[in-house]
Amino acid sequence: MSQFLRTTAIMLFMLTRTPAFAALPIDPSSEEKHSNSHNEVCAKLFKHNLSGLYGIPSTNVTPLQPYSDFDTLYSKSHQAQFELENICKSTALLTQTNAYFAGIKSSHRAQEKIKHELGGKVERITDVARATIVADDVESLMEVYEALDRETHIVKVKNRFKNPTPSGYRDLNLLVQLPKTNIIAEVQLHLKAIADVKNGPEHELYEVIQKIERTAASENRELNELELTKISKMRNLSLQLYQDAWQPYITTHIKAA
């Protein structure tokens, strides 16, 4: 009988005992860290994909140079070009993109632009110092944008990826104020396939259209029906070229999603 009681007592003890692992407390900070890490990864992915690119807002402002005298501004622009190239070269190296430079705008072209497009106001010209950076994909382009935002003061953005030109051309056009010279410079951010169209077949179409329009202007007449038809066809072709170049970036984004 006593043996029976002992066996029953042991069984009751085993059944009512709480498993040791159930008593271990869960560290709430561990879950929070995991959640924060996940959110950071998601935020980075969002910033570096097509949605992040579309999310960069265009700004409608008129930045002014720190100098209103042309000779002073043009002289400072040589220093600014050197500063800009150093920043863009290091950015390209960091992001595995390619930076291109054409040097500063010629004095003649700069003065013509000030006279005919900027109302004679020297301080309004912002593309004497300029650079271009070309990326293979949207992620790299976004990394370039972030690097420039760290190294310079971005004072104006024209997001033509979100709102392309009538020709279908897309880029991210930035005006940046350089930290040492304080000069405002232009940086164009391109995707490679679109840059190839711009510098190749579309440029040829643009030159033909310009020639037709200049001929009509030199003869002091309106464009005739044949010329208008030619221009319309070439502009439609330009639009298609840019759309074909842009499509793979959209397709890649959809597949990734």
VOLUMTOR-324528 format. One record per residue: residue in one letter; x, y, z of N, C-alpha, C in turn. Coordinates in steps of 0.2 Angstrom, whole numbers, padded with zeros to 4 digits, always signed. Layout:
N
AXYZXYZXYZ;...
END
This chain:
257
M+0004-0006+0000+0000+0000+0000+0004+0006+0000;S+0010+0006+0004+0014+0012+0005+0018+0013-0002;Q+0019+0007-0005+0022+0008-0012+0018+0011-0017;F+0011+0010-0017+0006+0013-0021+0006+0020-0020;L+0006+0022-0013+0005+0029-0012+0011+0033-0014;R+0017+0030-0013+0023+0034-0016+0023+0035-0023;T+0021+0030-0027+0021+0030-0034+0016+0035-0036;T+0010+0036-0033+0005+0041-0034+0007+0048-0033;A+0011+0049-0028+0014+0055-0026+0019+0058-0031;I+0023+0053-0033+0028+0055-0038+0025+0057-0045;M+0020+0053-0047+0016+0055-0053+0013+0062-0053;L+0010+0063-0047+0006+0070-0046+0012+0075-0046;F+0017+0074-0043+0023+0079-0043+0025+0081-0050;M+0026+0075-0054+0028+0076-0061+0023+0080-0066;L+0017+0078-0065+0012+0081-0069+0011+0089-0067;T+0012+0091-0061+0010+0098-0059+0016+0102-0059;R+0022+0099-0061+0028+0103-0061+0029+0107-0067;T+0031+0114-0067+0031+0118-0073+0038+0117-0076;P+0038+0116-0083+0044+0115-0086+0049+0120-0085;A+0055+0119-0084+0060+0124-0083+0061+0129-0088;F+0060+0127-0095+0061+0132-0100+0055+0137-0100;A+0049+0135-0098+0044+0139-0098+0045+0145-0093;A+0049+0144-0088+0050+0149-0083+0055+0155-0086;L+0058+0153-0091+0063+0158-0093+0060+0164-0096;P+0062+0170-0094+0059+0176-0096+0061+0178-0103;I+0057+0181-0107+0059+0184-0114+0061+0191-0114;D+0067+0192-0116+0070+0199-0116+0066+0203-0121;P+0062+0208-0119+0059+0212-0124+0063+0216-0128;S+0069+0218-0126+0074+0222-0130+0076+0218-0136;S+0077+0211-0135+0079+0207-0141+0074+0207-0146;E+0068+0207-0145+0063+0208-0150+0063+0215-0153;E+0064+0220-0149+0064+0227-0151+0070+0228-0156;K+0076+0225-0154+0081+0225-0159+0080+0222-0165;H+0077+0216-0165+0076+0213-0171+0071+0217-0176;S+0066+0220-0173+0061+0224-0176+0064+0230-0179;N+0069+0233-0175+0072+0239-0178+0077+0238-0184;S+0080+0232-0183+0085+0230-0188+0081+0228-0195;H+0075+0225-0194+0071+0224-0200+0068+0230-0203;N+0066+0235-0199+0064+0241-0201+0069+0245-0205;E+0075+0245-0203+0081+0248-0206+0082+0245-0213;V+0082+0239-0213+0083+0235-0219+0078+0237-0224;C+0072+0237-0222+0066+0239-0227+0066+0246-0229;A+0068+0250-0224+0069+0258-0226+0074+0259-0231;K+0080+0255-0230+0086+0256-0235+0084+0253-0242;L+0080+0247-0242+0078+0245-0248+0073+0249-0252;F+0069+0252-0248+0064+0257-0251+0067+0263-0254;K+0072+0266-0250+0076+0272-0252+0080+0270-0259;H+0082+0264-0260+0086+0263-0265+0083+0259-0271;N+0076+0259-0271+0073+0256-0277+0069+0262-0280;L+0065+0260-0285+0061+0265-0289+0056+0269-0285;S+0053+0266-0280+0049+0270-0276+0053+0276-0272;G+0059+0274-0270+0063+0279-0267+0065+0285-0272;L+0067+0283-0278+0068+0288-0283+0063+0292-0285;Y+0057+0289-0286+0051+0293-0287+0049+0298-0281;G+0052+0296-0275+0050+0300-0269+0054+0306-0268;I+0059+0307-0272+0064+0313-0272+0060+0319-0275;P+0058+0324-0271+0054+0329-0273+0058+0334-0277;S+0055+0337-0283+0057+0342-0287+0056+0349-0282;T+0061+0353-0283+0060+0360-0279+0060+0366-0284;N+0055+0370-0283+0054+0376-0287+0057+0382-0284;V+0064+0383-0284+0067+0388-0281+0072+0391-0286;T+0075+0397-0285+0080+0400-0289+0086+0402-0285;P+0091+0397-0284+0097+0398-0281+0101+0404-0284;L+0105+0407-0280+0109+0413-0282+0116+0412-0280;Q+0121+0413-0285+0128+0413-0284+0130+0418-0279;P+0135+0417-0275+0138+0422-0270+0141+0428-0273;Y+0141+0428-0280+0144+0434-0284+0140+0437-0289;S+0140+0443-0290+0135+0446-0295+0140+0449-0301;D+0146+0449-0300+0151+0452-0305+0153+0446-0309;F+0153+0446-0316+0154+0440-0320+0162+0438-0319;D+0166+0443-0320+0173+0441-0320+0175+0437-0313;T+0172+0440-0308+0174+0436-0301+0171+0429-0301;L+0164+0429-0303+0161+0422-0303+0165+0417-0308;Y+0167+0420-0313+0170+0415-0318+0177+0413-0316;S+0180+0417-0312+0187+0416-0309+0186+0410-0304;K+0181+0411-0300+0179+0407-0294+0177+0400-0297;S+0174+0400-0303+0171+0394-0305+0177+0389-0307;H+0183+0391-0309+0188+0387-0310+0190+0383-0304;Q+0190+0386-0298+0191+0383-0292+0186+0378-0290;A+0180+0380-0292+0174+0376-0290+0174+0370-0294;Q+0176+0370-0301+0176+0364-0305+0181+0359-0302;F+0186+0362-0300+0191+0357-0297+0188+0354-0291;E+0185+0358-0286+0182+0355-0280+0176+0350-0282;L+0172+0352-0287+0167+0347-0289+0169+0341-0292;E+0174+0341-0296+0177+0335-0299+0180+0330-0293;N+0183+0333-0288+0186+0329-0283+0180+0325-0279;I+0175+0329-0278+0169+0326-0274+0166+0321-0279;C+0165+0322-0285+0161+0317-0289+0166+0311-0291;K+0172+0312-0291+0177+0306-0292+0176+0302-0286;S+0177+0304-0280+0176+0300-0274+0169+0297-0273;T+0164+0301-0275+0157+0298-0275+0157+0292-0280;A+0160+0293-0286+0159+0288-0291+0163+0281-0289;L+0169+0282-0285+0173+0277-0283+0169+0273-0277;L+0166+0277-0273+0162+0274-0268+0156+0270-0270;T+0153+0272-0275+0146+0269-0278+0147+0265-0284;Q+0153+0264-0286+0154+0260-0292+0150+0263-0298;T+0151+0269-0299+0147+0273-0305+0153+0276-0309;N+0151+0280-0314+0156+0284-0318+0155+0291-0318;A+0160+0295-0317+0159+0302-0317+0162+0305-0323;Y+0159+0310-0326+0161+0313-0333+0162+0321-0332;F+0167+0324-0335+0167+0331-0334+0169+0334-0341;A+0166+0340-0342+0167+0343-0349+0171+0350-0347;G+0173+0351-0341+0176+0357-0339+0171+0363-0338;I+0173+0369-0336+0168+0374-0335+0165+0377-0342;K+0159+0379-0342+0156+0382-0348+0160+0388-0350;S+0161+0389-0357+0165+0394-0360+0162+0401-0357;S+0167+0406-0357+0165+0412-0355+0159+0415-0360;H+0160+0414-0366+0156+0417-0371+0149+0414-0370;R+0148+0407-0370+0142+0404-0369+0138+0406-0362;A+0143+0407-0357+0140+0409-0350+0137+0416-0351;Q+0140+0420-0354+0138+0427-0355+0132+0428-0359;E+0131+0423-0365+0126+0423-0369+0119+0421-0365;K+0120+0416-0361+0115+0413-0357+0112+0418-0352;I+0117+0422-0349+0115+0427-0344+0111+0432-0347;K+0113+0434-0353+0110+0440-0357+0103+0438-0360;H+0103+0432-0363+0096+0430-0366+0092+0426-0362;E+0094+0422-0357+0090+0418-0353+0089+0420-0346;L+0093+0424-0343+0093+0425-0336+0092+0433-0334;G+0090+0436-0339+0088+0443-0338+0094+0448-0336;G+0100+0446-0338+0106+0449-0337+0109+0449-0330;K+0106+0444-0326+0108+0443-0319+0113+0438-0318;V+0119+0440-0317+0125+0436-0317+0124+0430-0311;E+0121+0432-0306+0121+0428-0300+0116+0422-0301;R+0112+0422-0307+0107+0417-0308+0110+0411-0312;I+0116+0412-0315+0119+0406-0319+0122+0401-0314;T+0120+0395-0314+0122+0390-0310+0125+0384-0313;D+0127+0384-0319+0129+0378-0322+0136+0380-0326;V+0140+0384-0323+0146+0386-0326+0151+0380-0324;A+0151+0378-0318+0154+0372-0315+0149+0366-0316;R+0151+0361-0319+0146+0355-0320+0149+0348-0320;A+0145+0343-0319+0148+0336-0319+0142+0332-0321;T+0143+0326-0323+0138+0321-0324+0141+0314-0321;I+0136+0311-0318+0138+0304-0315+0133+0299-0318;V+0135+0294-0321+0131+0289-0324+0131+0282-0320;A+0125+0280-0318+0124+0273-0314+0121+0268-0319;D+0123+0262-0317+0120+0256-0321+0113+0254-0319;D+0112+0256-0312+0105+0254-0310+0103+0259-0305;V+0096+0258-0303+0093+0263-0299+0096+0264-0292;E+0098+0258-0289+0101+0257-0282+0107+0262-0282;S+0112+0261-0287+0118+0265-0287+0117+0272-0288;L+0112+0274-0292+0110+0281-0293+0108+0284-0286;M+0104+0280-0283+0101+0283-0276+0107+0284-0271;E+0112+0279-0272+0118+0280-0267+0122+0286-0269;V+0122+0288-0275+0126+0294-0278+0122+0300-0275;Y+0116+0300-0275+0112+0305-0273+0113+0306-0265;E+0113+0301-0262+0114+0301-0254+0121+0304-0253;A+0126+0302-0257+0133+0304-0255+0134+0311-0257;L+0131+0314-0262+0131+0321-0264+0127+0325-0259;D+0122+0322-0256+0118+0326-0251+0123+0326-0244;R+0127+0322-0243+0132+0322-0237+0137+0327-0239;E+0140+0327-0245+0146+0331-0246+0145+0338-0248;T+0139+0339-0251+0137+0346-0253+0130+0348-0250;H+0128+0354-0251+0122+0356-0250+0117+0356-0256;I+0113+0352-0257+0108+0352-0263+0103+0357-0262;V+0104+0362-0267+0099+0368-0266+0093+0368-0271;K+0094+0363-0276+0088+0362-0281+0088+0356-0284;V+0082+0353-0285+0082+0346-0288+0076+0346-0293;K+0078+0344-0299+0073+0343-0304+0073+0335-0306;N+0068+0332-0303+0067+0325-0304+0063+0323-0310;R+0067+0322-0316+0064+0320-0322+0063+0313-0323;F+0065+0309-0318+0063+0302-0318+0055+0301-0317;K+0053+0305-0312+0046+0305-0310+0042+0309-0315;N+0045+0315-0318+0041+0319-0323+0046+0320-0329;P+0046+0315-0333+0050+0316-0339+0049+0322-0344;T+0053+0324-0348+0052+0329-0353+0047+0327-0358;P+0044+0331-0362+0040+0329-0368+0043+0324-0372;S+0050+0324-0373+0053+0319-0377+0054+0312-0374;G+0053+0312-0367+0053+0306-0364+0060+0305-0360;Y+0064+0310-0360+0071+0310-0357+0070+0310-0349;R+0074+0307-0346+0074+0306-0339+0081+0307-0336;D+0081+0311-0330+0087+0311-0326+0086+0314-0320;L+0090+0315-0315+0090+0318-0309+0095+0324-0309;N+0092+0330-0310+0096+0336-0311+0097+0340-0304;L+0103+0340-0302+0104+0343-0295+0108+0350-0296;L+0107+0355-0292+0111+0361-0291+0114+0360-0284;V+0120+0360-0283+0123+0359-0277+0128+0365-0275;Q+0128+0367-0269+0132+0372-0266+0138+0369-0263;L+0144+0370-0266+0150+0367-0264+0153+0370-0257;P+0155+0365-0253+0157+0367-0246+0163+0372-0245;K+0168+0372-0250+0174+0376-0249+0173+0383-0253;T+0171+0383-0259+0170+0389-0263+0164+0392-0263;N+0159+0388-0260+0152+0391-0260+0148+0392-0266;I+0152+0390-0272+0149+0391-0279+0143+0386-0280;I+0138+0387-0283+0133+0383-0285+0135+0379-0292;A+0135+0373-0292+0136+0369-0298+0131+0364-0300;E+0131+0362-0306+0126+0357-0308+0129+0350-0309;V+0125+0346-0306+0127+0338-0307+0121+0335-0310;Q+0122+0331-0315+0116+0327-0318+0118+0320-0317;L+0113+0317-0314+0113+0310-0313+0109+0306-0318;H+0113+0301-0321+0110+0297-0327+0110+0290-0325;L+0105+0287-0329+0105+0279-0329+0108+0278-0336;K+0112+0273-0336+0117+0272-0342+0113+0271-0349;A+0107+0267-0349+0104+0266-0355+0101+0272-0358;I+0098+0276-0353+0096+0283-0355+0101+0288-0358;A+0107+0288-0354+0112+0292-0356+0115+0290-0363;D+0115+0283-0365+0117+0281-0371+0112+0283-0377;V+0106+0284-0375+0101+0286-0380+0102+0294-0381;K+0103+0297-0376+0104+0305-0376+0110+0306-0380;N+0116+0303-0379+0122+0304-0382+0123+0301-0389;G+0118+0297-0391+0118+0294-0398+0112+0295-0402;P+0108+0291-0403+0103+0292-0408+0098+0298-0407;E+0096+0299-0401+0092+0305-0399+0095+0312-0401;H+0102+0312-0400+0106+0318-0401+0106+0319-0409;E+0106+0314-0413+0106+0315-0420+0099+0318-0422;L+0094+0315-0419+0087+0317-0421+0086+0325-0419;Y+0089+0326-0413+0089+0333-0410+0092+0338-0415;E+0098+0336-0418+0102+0340-0422+0098+0341-0429;V+0094+0336-0431+0090+0337-0438+0085+0342-0436;I+0081+0341-0431+0076+0345-0429+0078+0353-0429;Q+0084+0354-0425+0086+0360-0425+0088+0363-0431;K+0091+0359-0436+0093+0362-0443+0086+0364-0446;I+0081+0360-0446+0075+0362-0449+0072+0368-0447;E+0072+0369-0440+0069+0375-0437+0073+0381-0438;R+0080+0380-0438+0085+0386-0440+0084+0388-0447;T+0083+0383-0452+0082+0385-0459+0076+0389-0460;A+0070+0387-0457+0064+0391-0457+0065+0398-0454;A+0068+0398-0448+0069+0405-0445+0074+0410-0449;S+0079+0407-0453+0083+0411-0457+0080+0413-0463;E+0074+0410-0465+0070+0412-0471+0064+0416-0469;N+0064+0417-0462+0059+0421-0459+0052+0419-0461;R+0051+0412-0460+0044+0409-0462+0042+0404-0457;E+0036+0402-0457+0034+0397-0452+0036+0390-0455;L+0036+0385-0451+0037+0378-0454+0032+0376-0458;N+0033+0373-0464+0028+0371-0468+0026+0364-0466;E+0020+0361-0469+0017+0355-0467+0022+0349-0468;L+0026+0349-0473+0031+0343-0473+0036+0343-0468;E+0038+0349-0466+0043+0350-0460+0040+0348-0454;L+0034+0350-0453+0030+0349-0446+0029+0341-0446;T+0028+0338-0451+0027+0331-0451+0033+0327-0450;K+0039+0329-0453+0045+0326-0451+0047+0327-0444;I+0046+0333-0441+0048+0334-0434+0044+0330-0430;S+0037+0329-0431+0033+0325-0427+0035+0318-0427;K+0037+0315-0433+0039+0309-0433+0046+0308-0429;M+0050+0312-0430+0057+0312-0426+0056+0312-0418;R+0051+0316-0416+0050+0317-0409+0046+0311-0406;N+0042+0308-0410+0039+0301-0408+0044+0296-0408;L+0049+0296-0412+0054+0291-0412+0059+0292-0406;S+0060+0298-0405+0064+0300-0399+0060+0298-0392;L+0054+0299-0392+0050+0296-0386+0050+0289-0385;Q+0050+0285-0391+0050+0278-0391+0057+0275-0389;L+0062+0279-0391+0069+0277-0389+0070+0277-0382;Y+0068+0283-0379+0069+0284-0372+0064+0279-0368;Q+0058+0278-0370+0054+0273-0367+0057+0266-0367;D+0060+0264-0372+0063+0257-0373+0069+0257-0368;A+0073+0262-0367+0078+0262-0363+0076+0262-0355;W+0070+0265-0354+0068+0266-0347+0065+0259-0345;Q+0062+0256-0349+0058+0250-0348+0061+0244-0344;P+0067+0243-0345+0071+0237-0341+0071+0239-0334;Y+0072+0246-0332+0073+0248-0325+0066+0246-0322;I+0061+0248-0325+0054+0246-0322+0053+0239-0321;T+0055+0235-0326+0054+0228-0326+0058+0225-0321;T+0064+0227-0320+0068+0225-0314+0065+0226-0308;H+0062+0232-0307+0059+0234-0301+0053+0229-0299;I+0049+0228-0304+0043+0224-0303+0045+0217-0301;K+0050+0214-0305+0053+0207-0303+0055+0207-0296;A+0059+0212-0294+0062+0212-0287+0056+0213-0282;A+0051+0216-0283+0045+0217-0279+0041+0210-0278;
END
